[in-house]
Amino acid sequence: MLLIPCPHCGLRNEDEFVYGVASTKKRPADPSAVSDAEWADFLYFHDNSKGRVRERWWHARGCQQWFMLDRDTLTHRIFGADAGESA
């Protein structure tokens, strides 16, 4: 099990968290202005990058806050977390 460092609550078990999306994928500014296909692409299709990535995570079973996590997707090594650009 991974131990994820929530910037608000400290080190917690991974089962308290929900993965959001890689930080490079931007939510449409006005979801009602995009087509159904574009919205589905945002929600369901991800790059699945290998190596170090910056991701949005939600502490669903804790403080309910979104935050950024720097993680290696191959080794699962966590480099850090912060409350930065998280929404």
VOMAR-368233 format. One record per atom (N, C-alpha, C, O): residue number from 1; atom name; z, x, y; residue in three letters. Coordinates in steps of 0.001 Angstrom, whole numbers. Layout:
REM residues N
+-----+------+---------+---------+---------+------+
:  nr : atom :      pz :      px :      py : rest :
+-----+------+---------+---------+---------+------+
: NUM :   CA :       Z :       X :       Y :  ALA :
...
+-----+------+---------+---------+---------+------+
This chain:
REM residues 87
+-----+------+---------+---------+---------+------+
:  nr : atom :      pz :      px :      py : rest :
+-----+------+---------+---------+---------+------+
:   1 :    N :       0 :     835 :   -1178 :  MET :
:   1 :   CA :       0 :       0 :       0 :  MET :
:   1 :    C :       0 :     882 :    1244 :  MET :
:   1 :    O :     700 :    1893 :    1315 :  MET :
:   2 :    N :    -800 :     474 :    2217 :  LEU :
:   2 :   CA :    -826 :    1185 :    3499 :  LEU :
:   2 :    C :     372 :     794 :    4349 :  LEU :
:   2 :    O :     841 :    -343 :    4301 :  LEU :
:   3 :    N :     850 :    1729 :    5109 :  LEU :
:   3 :   CA :    1845 :    1450 :    6137 :  LEU :
:   3 :    C :    1123 :    1568 :    7467 :  LEU :
:   3 :    O :     634 :    2638 :    7828 :  LEU :
:   4 :    N :    1061 :     465 :    8186 :  ILE :
:   4 :   CA :     317 :     407 :    9443 :  ILE :
:   4 :    C :    1291 :     446 :   10612 :  ILE :
:   4 :    O :    2253 :    -321 :   10643 :  ILE :
:   5 :    N :    1048 :    1340 :   11581 :  PRO :
:   5 :   CA :    1947 :    1449 :   12730 :  PRO :
:   5 :    C :    1599 :     435 :   13828 :  PRO :
:   5 :    O :     741 :     703 :   14669 :  PRO :
:   6 :    N :    2249 :    -704 :   13822 :  CYS :
:   6 :   CA :    2045 :   -1687 :   14886 :  CYS :
:   6 :    C :    2641 :   -1108 :   16172 :  CYS :
:   6 :    O :    3796 :    -680 :   16164 :  CYS :
:   7 :    N :    1886 :   -1082 :   17276 :  PRO :
:   7 :   CA :    2421 :    -518 :   18509 :  PRO :
:   7 :    C :    3559 :   -1354 :   19102 :  PRO :
:   7 :    O :    4256 :    -896 :   20007 :  PRO :
:   8 :    N :    3749 :   -2566 :   18600 :  HIS :
:   8 :   CA :    4793 :   -3453 :   19112 :  HIS :
:   8 :    C :    6017 :   -3502 :   18192 :  HIS :
:   8 :    O :    7141 :   -3669 :   18664 :  HIS :
:   9 :    N :    5799 :   -3356 :   16868 :  CYS :
:   9 :   CA :    6876 :   -3537 :   15889 :  CYS :
:   9 :    C :    7224 :   -2281 :   15093 :  CYS :
:   9 :    O :    8251 :   -2248 :   14416 :  CYS :
:  10 :    N :    6391 :   -1257 :   15164 :  GLY :
:  10 :   CA :    6614 :     -61 :   14358 :  GLY :
:  10 :    C :    5883 :    -129 :   13036 :  GLY :
:  10 :    O :    4986 :    -953 :   12859 :  GLY :
:  11 :    N :    6260 :     729 :   12112 :  LEU :
:  11 :   CA :    5598 :     863 :   10821 :  LEU :
:  11 :    C :    5880 :    -351 :    9932 :  LEU :
:  11 :    O :    7037 :    -698 :    9692 :  LEU :
:  12 :    N :    4808 :    -995 :    9444 :  ARG :
:  12 :   CA :    4943 :   -2204 :    8616 :  ARG :
:  12 :    C :    3947 :   -2149 :    7459 :  ARG :
:  12 :    O :    2965 :   -1408 :    7511 :  ARG :
:  13 :    N :    4208 :   -2937 :    6419 :  ASN :
:  13 :   CA :    3317 :   -3017 :    5256 :  ASN :
:  13 :    C :    2004 :   -3697 :    5627 :  ASN :
:  13 :    O :    1974 :   -4594 :    6469 :  ASN :
:  14 :    N :     920 :   -3261 :    4988 :  GLU :
:  14 :   CA :    -411 :   -3768 :    5304 :  GLU :
:  14 :    C :    -570 :   -5269 :    5066 :  GLU :
:  14 :    O :   -1429 :   -5895 :    5688 :  GLU :
:  15 :    N :     232 :   -5859 :    4187 :  ASP :
:  15 :   CA :      76 :   -7288 :    3912 :  ASP :
:  15 :    C :     501 :   -8176 :    5076 :  ASP :
:  15 :    O :     327 :   -9393 :    5011 :  ASP :
:  16 :    N :    1053 :   -7595 :    6139 :  GLU :
:  16 :   CA :    1409 :   -8356 :    7346 :  GLU :
:  16 :    C :     239 :   -8457 :    8318 :  GLU :
:  16 :    O :     327 :   -9177 :    9313 :  GLU :
:  17 :    N :    -862 :   -7744 :    8045 :  PHE :
:  17 :   CA :   -1945 :   -7608 :    9011 :  PHE :
:  17 :    C :   -3244 :   -8235 :    8525 :  PHE :
:  17 :    O :   -3466 :   -8413 :    7327 :  PHE :
:  18 :    N :   -4092 :   -8561 :    9490 :  VAL :
:  18 :   CA :   -5442 :   -9064 :    9213 :  VAL :
:  18 :    C :   -6420 :   -8186 :    9985 :  VAL :
:  18 :    O :   -6271 :   -7974 :   11189 :  VAL :
:  19 :    N :   -7427 :   -7678 :    9269 :  TYR :
:  19 :   CA :   -8472 :   -6874 :    9906 :  TYR :
:  19 :    C :   -9304 :   -7769 :   10804 :  TYR :
:  19 :    O :   -9656 :   -8885 :   10422 :  TYR :
:  20 :    N :   -9619 :   -7285 :   11992 :  GLY :
:  20 :   CA :  -10456 :   -8036 :   12919 :  GLY :
:  20 :    C :  -11906 :   -7604 :   12836 :  GLY :
:  20 :    O :  -12733 :   -8272 :   12215 :  GLY :
:  21 :    N :  -12207 :   -6474 :   13471 :  VAL :
:  21 :   CA :  -13587 :   -5995 :   13534 :  VAL :
:  21 :    C :  -13565 :   -4567 :   14077 :  VAL :
:  21 :    O :  -12606 :   -4159 :   14731 :  VAL :
:  22 :    N :  -14624 :   -3817 :   13803 :  ALA :
:  22 :   CA :  -14743 :   -2483 :   14397 :  ALA :
:  22 :    C :  -14840 :   -2631 :   15914 :  ALA :
:  22 :    O :  -15442 :   -3584 :   16408 :  ALA :
:  23 :    N :  -14257 :   -1705 :   16642 :  SER :
:  23 :   CA :  -14211 :   -1826 :   18103 :  SER :
:  23 :    C :  -15585 :   -1743 :   18749 :  SER :
:  23 :    O :  -15745 :   -2149 :   19900 :  SER :
:  24 :    N :  -16572 :   -1232 :   18039 :  THR :
:  24 :   CA :  -17915 :   -1125 :   18598 :  THR :
:  24 :    C :  -18640 :   -2470 :   18607 :  THR :
:  24 :    O :  -19632 :   -2631 :   19318 :  THR :
:  25 :    N :  -18162 :   -3421 :   17836 :  LYS :
:  25 :   CA :  -18793 :   -4736 :   17774 :  LYS :
:  25 :    C :  -18152 :   -5627 :   18831 :  LYS :
:  25 :    O :  -16958 :   -5920 :   18758 :  LYS :
:  26 :    N :  -18932 :   -6055 :   19804 :  LYS :
:  26 :   CA :  -18417 :   -6828 :   20934 :  LYS :
:  26 :    C :  -18675 :   -8318 :   20741 :  LYS :
:  26 :    O :  -19776 :   -8737 :   20384 :  LYS :
:  27 :    N :  -17632 :   -9106 :   20986 :  ARG :
:  27 :   CA :  -17744 :  -10557 :   20927 :  ARG :
:  27 :    C :  -18649 :  -11033 :   22065 :  ARG :
:  27 :    O :  -18549 :  -10523 :   23181 :  ARG :
:  28 :    N :  -19532 :  -12003 :   21799 :  PRO :
:  28 :   CA :  -20376 :  -12531 :   22876 :  PRO :
:  28 :    C :  -19512 :  -13103 :   24007 :  PRO :
:  28 :    O :  -18523 :  -13789 :   23750 :  PRO :
:  29 :    N :  -19884 :  -12822 :   25237 :  ALA :
:  29 :   CA :  -19114 :  -13287 :   26397 :  ALA :
:  29 :    C :  -19020 :  -14810 :   26418 :  ALA :
:  29 :    O :  -17977 :  -15368 :   26759 :  ALA :
:  30 :    N :  -20110 :  -15477 :   26053 :  ASP :
:  30 :   CA :  -20132 :  -16937 :   26009 :  ASP :
:  30 :    C :  -20672 :  -17371 :   24649 :  ASP :
:  30 :    O :  -21883 :  -17506 :   24479 :  ASP :
:  31 :    N :  -19779 :  -17591 :   23676 :  PRO :
:  31 :   CA :  -20248 :  -17950 :   22326 :  PRO :
:  31 :    C :  -21143 :  -19181 :   22283 :  PRO :
:  31 :    O :  -21986 :  -19296 :   21394 :  PRO :
:  32 :    N :  -20976 :  -20099 :   23226 :  SER :
:  32 :   CA :  -21813 :  -21303 :   23216 :  SER :
:  32 :    C :  -23241 :  -21012 :   23671 :  SER :
:  32 :    O :  -24128 :  -21846 :   23494 :  SER :
:  33 :    N :  -23470 :  -19832 :   24257 :  ALA :
:  33 :   CA :  -24804 :  -19483 :   24745 :  ALA :
:  33 :    C :  -25633 :  -18723 :   23710 :  ALA :
:  33 :    O :  -26810 :  -18455 :   23947 :  ALA :
:  34 :    N :  -25039 :  -18373 :   22564 :  VAL :
:  34 :   CA :  -25799 :  -17653 :   21535 :  VAL :
:  34 :    C :  -26209 :  -18622 :   20430 :  VAL :
:  34 :    O :  -25605 :  -19679 :   20246 :  VAL :
:  35 :    N :  -27237 :  -18237 :   19711 :  SER :
:  35 :   CA :  -27717 :  -19090 :   18613 :  SER :
:  35 :    C :  -26724 :  -19054 :   17447 :  SER :
:  35 :    O :  -25854 :  -18186 :   17381 :  SER :
:  36 :    N :  -26870 :  -19999 :   16548 :  ASP :
:  36 :   CA :  -26031 :  -20022 :   15352 :  ASP :
:  36 :    C :  -26207 :  -18743 :   14545 :  ASP :
:  36 :    O :  -25239 :  -18211 :   14002 :  ASP :
:  37 :    N :  -27431 :  -18251 :   14467 :  ALA :
:  37 :   CA :  -27712 :  -17022 :   13719 :  ALA :
:  37 :    C :  -27014 :  -15820 :   14356 :  ALA :
:  37 :    O :  -26461 :  -14978 :   13649 :  ALA :
:  38 :    N :  -27038 :  -15736 :   15692 :  GLU :
:  38 :   CA :  -26365 :  -14628 :   16384 :  GLU :
:  38 :    C :  -24849 :  -14704 :   16195 :  GLU :
:  38 :    O :  -24195 :  -13680 :   16004 :  GLU :
:  39 :    N :  -24298 :  -15905 :   16247 :  TRP :
:  39 :   CA :  -22856 :  -16078 :   16064 :  TRP :
:  39 :    C :  -22470 :  -15721 :   14623 :  TRP :
:  39 :    O :  -21459 :  -15053 :   14406 :  TRP :
:  40 :    N :  -23254 :  -16154 :   13650 :  ALA :
:  40 :   CA :  -22990 :  -15813 :   12250 :  ALA :
:  40 :    C :  -23078 :  -14306 :   12046 :  ALA :
:  40 :    O :  -22285 :  -13736 :   11296 :  ALA :
:  41 :    N :  -24036 :  -13655 :   12705 :  ASP :
:  41 :   CA :  -24157 :  -12208 :   12612 :  ASP :
:  41 :    C :  -22890 :  -11529 :   13126 :  ASP :
:  41 :    O :  -22402 :  -10582 :   12509 :  ASP :
:  42 :    N :  -22359 :  -12000 :   14240 :  PHE :
:  42 :   CA :  -21131 :  -11414 :   14780 :  PHE :
:  42 :    C :  -19961 :  -11619 :   13812 :  PHE :
:  42 :    O :  -19179 :  -10695 :   13586 :  PHE :
:  43 :    N :  -19838 :  -12796 :   13253 :  LEU :
:  43 :   CA :  -18693 :  -13117 :   12406 :  LEU :
:  43 :    C :  -18742 :  -12480 :   11024 :  LEU :
:  43 :    O :  -17713 :  -12035 :   10514 :  LEU :
:  44 :    N :  -19917 :  -12430 :   10413 :  TYR :
:  44 :   CA :  -19982 :  -12103 :    8991 :  TYR :
:  44 :    C :  -20665 :  -10794 :    8615 :  TYR :
:  44 :    O :  -20476 :  -10313 :    7497 :  TYR :
:  45 :    N :  -21443 :  -10210 :    9500 :  PHE :
:  45 :   CA :  -22170 :   -8995 :    9140 :  PHE :
:  45 :    C :  -21590 :   -7794 :    9870 :  PHE :
:  45 :    O :  -21577 :   -7750 :   11100 :  PHE :
:  46 :    N :  -21109 :   -6815 :    9099 :  HIS :
:  46 :   CA :  -20465 :   -5631 :    9662 :  HIS :
:  46 :    C :  -21153 :   -4377 :    9137 :  HIS :
:  46 :    O :  -21772 :   -4389 :    8073 :  HIS :
:  47 :    N :  -21033 :   -3297 :    9903 :  ASP :
:  47 :   CA :  -21694 :   -2043 :    9534 :  ASP :
:  47 :    C :  -21078 :   -1371 :    8314 :  ASP :
:  47 :    O :  -21779 :    -655 :    7599 :  ASP :
:  48 :    N :  -19803 :   -1577 :    8057 :  ASN :
:  48 :   CA :  -19103 :    -933 :    6940 :  ASN :
:  48 :    C :  -19228 :     592 :    7035 :  ASN :
:  48 :    O :  -19612 :    1257 :    6073 :  ASN :
:  49 :    N :  -18900 :    1127 :    8204 :  SER :
:  49 :   CA :  -19008 :    2561 :    8476 :  SER :
:  49 :    C :  -18076 :    3372 :    7598 :  SER :
:  49 :    O :  -16975 :    2940 :    7258 :  SER :
:  50 :    N :  -18544 :    4561 :    7240 :  LYS :
:  50 :   CA :  -17711 :    5483 :    6467 :  LYS :
:  50 :    C :  -17153 :    6536 :    7409 :  LYS :
:  50 :    O :  -17852 :    7029 :    8294 :  LYS :
:  51 :    N :  -15892 :    6874 :    7210 :  GLY :
:  51 :   CA :  -15266 :    7900 :    8031 :  GLY :
:  51 :    C :  -14313 :    7308 :    9054 :  GLY :
:  51 :    O :  -13816 :    6193 :    8889 :  GLY :
:  52 :    N :  -14066 :    8066 :   10110 :  ARG :
:  52 :   CA :  -13093 :    7654 :   11119 :  ARG :
:  52 :    C :  -13683 :    6586 :   12037 :  ARG :
:  52 :    O :  -14750 :    6767 :   12623 :  ARG :
:  53 :    N :  -12966 :    5474 :   12146 :  VAL :
:  53 :   CA :  -13399 :    4358 :   12989 :  VAL :
:  53 :    C :  -12217 :    3831 :   13787 :  VAL :
:  53 :    O :  -11058 :    4051 :   13435 :  VAL :
:  54 :    N :  -12532 :    3135 :   14859 :  ARG :
:  54 :   CA :  -11517 :    2457 :   15666 :  ARG :
:  54 :    C :  -11720 :     965 :   15427 :  ARG :
:  54 :    O :  -12822 :     443 :   15600 :  ARG :
:  55 :    N :  -10638 :     277 :   15024 :  GLU :
:  55 :   CA :  -10746 :   -1119 :   14593 :  GLU :
:  55 :    C :   -9719 :   -1993 :   15313 :  GLU :
:  55 :    O :   -8672 :   -1519 :   15754 :  GLU :
:  56 :    N :  -10048 :   -3279 :   15417 :  ARG :
:  56 :   CA :   -9093 :   -4265 :   15918 :  ARG :
:  56 :    C :   -8354 :   -4874 :   14717 :  ARG :
:  56 :    O :   -8973 :   -5265 :   13727 :  ARG :
:  57 :    N :   -7035 :   -4945 :   14823 :  TRP :
:  57 :   CA :   -6205 :   -5549 :   13779 :  TRP :
:  57 :    C :   -5264 :   -6550 :   14434 :  TRP :
:  57 :    O :   -4903 :   -6406 :   15602 :  TRP :
:  58 :    N :   -4869 :   -7574 :   13663 :  TRP :
:  58 :   CA :   -3953 :   -8602 :   14132 :  TRP :
:  58 :    C :   -2696 :   -8562 :   13274 :  TRP :
:  58 :    O :   -2782 :   -8599 :   12046 :  TRP :
:  59 :    N :   -1533 :   -8486 :   13909 :  HIS :
:  59 :   CA :    -261 :   -8486 :   13175 :  HIS :
:  59 :    C :     137 :   -9953 :   12935 :  HIS :
:  59 :    O :    1014 :  -10497 :   13605 :  HIS :
:  60 :    N :    -529 :  -10559 :   11969 :  ALA :
:  60 :   CA :    -410 :  -11999 :   11695 :  ALA :
:  60 :    C :     990 :  -12411 :   11246 :  ALA :
:  60 :    O :    1475 :  -13472 :   11640 :  ALA :
:  61 :    N :    1644 :  -11589 :   10430 :  ARG :
:  61 :   CA :    2966 :  -11942 :    9911 :  ARG :
:  61 :    C :    4058 :  -11129 :   10603 :  ARG :
:  61 :    O :    5057 :  -10741 :    9997 :  ARG :
:  62 :    N :    3836 :  -10893 :   11866 :  GLY :
:  62 :   CA :    4795 :  -10138 :   12669 :  GLY :
:  62 :    C :    4774 :  -10642 :   14099 :  GLY :
:  62 :    O :    5074 :  -11807 :   14361 :  GLY :
:  63 :    N :    4420 :   -9766 :   15018 :  CYS :
:  63 :   CA :    4468 :  -10092 :   16448 :  CYS :
:  63 :    C :    3287 :  -10939 :   16928 :  CYS :
:  63 :    O :    3276 :  -11371 :   18081 :  CYS :
:  64 :    N :    2295 :  -11184 :   16068 :  GLN :
:  64 :   CA :    1110 :  -11979 :   16389 :  GLN :
:  64 :    C :     204 :  -11322 :   17437 :  GLN :
:  64 :    O :    -625 :  -12000 :   18044 :  GLN :
:  65 :    N :     352 :  -10023 :   17652 :  GLN :
:  65 :   CA :    -434 :   -9311 :   18658 :  GLN :
:  65 :    C :   -1632 :   -8608 :   18029 :  GLN :
:  65 :    O :   -1567 :   -8144 :   16891 :  GLN :
:  66 :    N :   -2726 :   -8536 :   18786 :  TRP :
:  66 :   CA :   -3887 :   -7740 :   18411 :  TRP :
:  66 :    C :   -3675 :   -6331 :   18924 :  TRP :
:  66 :    O :   -3042 :   -6138 :   19962 :  TRP :
:  67 :    N :   -4201 :   -5334 :   18203 :  PHE :
:  67 :   CA :   -4100 :   -3943 :   18635 :  PHE :
:  67 :    C :   -5238 :   -3142 :   18037 :  PHE :
:  67 :    O :   -5974 :   -3624 :   17176 :  PHE :
:  68 :    N :   -5369 :   -1915 :   18505 :  MET :
:  68 :   CA :   -6420 :   -1015 :   18023 :  MET :
:  68 :    C :   -5818 :     -11 :   17051 :  MET :
:  68 :    O :   -4728 :     512 :   17282 :  MET :
:  69 :    N :   -6539 :     257 :   15955 :  LEU :
:  69 :   CA :   -6094 :    1196 :   14933 :  LEU :
:  69 :    C :   -7200 :    2223 :   14702 :  LEU :
:  69 :    O :   -8361 :    1855 :   14522 :  LEU :
:  70 :    N :   -6847 :    3500 :   14707 :  ASP :
:  70 :   CA :   -7780 :    4570 :   14356 :  ASP :
:  70 :    C :   -7529 :    4919 :   12895 :  ASP :
:  70 :    O :   -6432 :    5341 :   12529 :  ASP :
:  71 :    N :   -8576 :    4738 :   12045 :  ARG :
:  71 :   CA :   -8401 :    4886 :   10598 :  ARG :
:  71 :    C :   -9648 :    5493 :    9973 :  ARG :
:  71 :    O :  -10763 :    5266 :   10444 :  ARG :
:  72 :    N :   -9455 :    6252 :    8929 :  ASP :
:  72 :   CA :  -10559 :    6782 :    8142 :  ASP :
:  72 :    C :  -10802 :    5812 :    6994 :  ASP :
:  72 :    O :   -9913 :    5600 :    6169 :  ASP :
:  73 :    N :  -11985 :    5224 :    6927 :  THR :
:  73 :   CA :  -12266 :    4204 :    5916 :  THR :
:  73 :    C :  -12469 :    4785 :    4520 :  THR :
:  73 :    O :  -12447 :    4047 :    3535 :  THR :
:  74 :    N :  -12664 :    6081 :    4426 :  LEU :
:  74 :   CA :  -12810 :    6709 :    3104 :  LEU :
:  74 :    C :  -11462 :    7091 :    2509 :  LEU :
:  74 :    O :  -11220 :    6866 :    1324 :  LEU :
:  75 :    N :  -10592 :    7661 :    3317 :  THR :
:  75 :   CA :   -9299 :    8142 :    2813 :  THR :
:  75 :    C :   -8147 :    7201 :    3137 :  THR :
:  75 :    O :   -7061 :    7337 :    2574 :  THR :
:  76 :    N :   -8370 :    6255 :    4029 :  HIS :
:  76 :   CA :   -7357 :    5320 :    4534 :  HIS :
:  76 :    C :   -6289 :    6017 :    5380 :  HIS :
:  76 :    O :   -5248 :    5431 :    5676 :  HIS :
:  77 :    N :   -6546 :    7256 :    5765 :  ARG :
:  77 :   CA :   -5611 :    7948 :    6656 :  ARG :
:  77 :    C :   -5614 :    7250 :    8008 :  ARG :
:  77 :    O :   -6668 :    6942 :    8563 :  ARG :
:  78 :    N :   -4424 :    7010 :    8525 :  ILE :
:  78 :   CA :   -4281 :    6362 :    9826 :  ILE :
:  78 :    C :   -3908 :    7430 :   10845 :  ILE :
:  78 :    O :   -2947 :    8177 :   10665 :  ILE :
:  79 :    N :   -4693 :    7485 :   11922 :  PHE :
:  79 :   CA :   -4489 :    8485 :   12964 :  PHE :
:  79 :    C :   -3608 :    7967 :   14098 :  PHE :
:  79 :    O :   -3040 :    8761 :   14847 :  PHE :
:  80 :    N :   -3488 :    6657 :   14233 :  GLY :
:  80 :   CA :   -2654 :    6094 :   15279 :  GLY :
:  80 :    C :   -3074 :    4693 :   15635 :  GLY :
:  80 :    O :   -4116 :    4206 :   15196 :  GLY :
:  81 :    N :   -2246 :    4047 :   16439 :  ALA :
:  81 :   CA :   -2508 :    2691 :   16900 :  ALA :
:  81 :    C :   -2033 :    2560 :   18332 :  ALA :
:  81 :    O :   -1108 :    3245 :   18767 :  ALA :
:  82 :    N :   -2690 :    1658 :   19060 :  ASP :
:  82 :   CA :   -2252 :    1389 :   20422 :  ASP :
:  82 :    C :   -2621 :     -32 :   20814 :  ASP :
:  82 :    O :   -3470 :    -669 :   20189 :  ASP :
:  83 :    N :   -1972 :    -509 :   21851 :  ALA :
:  83 :   CA :   -2201 :   -1881 :   22309 :  ALA :
:  83 :    C :   -3409 :   -1963 :   23224 :  ALA :
:  83 :    O :   -3704 :   -3034 :   23755 :  ALA :
:  84 :    N :   -4114 :    -856 :   23420 :  GLY :
:  84 :   CA :   -5279 :    -760 :   24315 :  GLY :
:  84 :    C :   -6199 :   -1948 :   24293 :  GLY :
:  84 :    O :   -5739 :   -3066 :   24065 :  GLY :
:  85 :    N :   -7441 :   -1761 :   24514 :  GLU :
:  85 :   CA :   -8459 :   -2801 :   24608 :  GLU :
:  85 :    C :   -8515 :   -3583 :   23283 :  GLU :
:  85 :    O :   -9348 :   -3293 :   22425 :  GLU :
:  86 :    N :   -7641 :   -4554 :   23126 :  SER :
:  86 :   CA :   -7508 :   -5191 :   21820 :  SER :
:  86 :    C :   -8021 :   -6608 :   21726 :  SER :
:  86 :    O :   -8224 :   -7106 :   20618 :  SER :
:  87 :    N :   -8235 :   -7267 :   22823 :  ALA :
:  87 :   CA :   -8675 :   -8665 :   22743 :  ALA :
:  87 :    C :  -10178 :   -8781 :   22771 :  ALA :
:  87 :    O :  -10713 :   -9888 :   22712 :  ALA :
+-----+------+---------+---------+---------+------+
